[in-house]
Amino acid sequence: MTYFTRATAAVGVFLAAAGLLAAGPAQAFPHPFPHRHGNRLHLTITRSGDRAESGRSALLRCLPPHGHPYAAEACAELAAARGDIDLIPARKVFCPRIYSPVTATARGRWNGRMVDFRRTYTNSCELRARTGSVFDLGD
């Protein structure tokens, strides 16, 4: 009886392997959002007169959102602006008229396209007002 069961199992394995070989090579299942894995930006903020490596930075990844203090909010704002930081709606806030320039840089990929953003703002309040949560890297 045991011999019959092993023989049946061997035949089953053989038939399964033959079926897989007949099916042809495996093909990758297309991802429903092909560019979303590439949505990541390296963000930096530097104050005027500081060296680039002395500023704050973060790597924002959006699937799932992480690497940034407000990753979910930043990813949502970027998605609404189709990855163009200049298209993020400005917040209506009152910023003091203190000249303390900060430079924001973003480099990376968004929906398959390269992003190379660099702007200098009058102060950090104006930076956050114009770029939303994207450059809100904490203090």
Buried (B, 14 or more C-beta within 10 A) or exposed (E): EEEEEEEEEEEEEEEEEEEEEEEEEEEEEEEEEEBBEBBBBBBBBBBEEEEEEEBBEBEBBBEEBBBBEBBEBBBBBBBEBEBEBEEBEEEEEEBEEEEEBBBBBBBBBBBEEEBEBEBEBBBBBBBBBBBBBBBBBEE
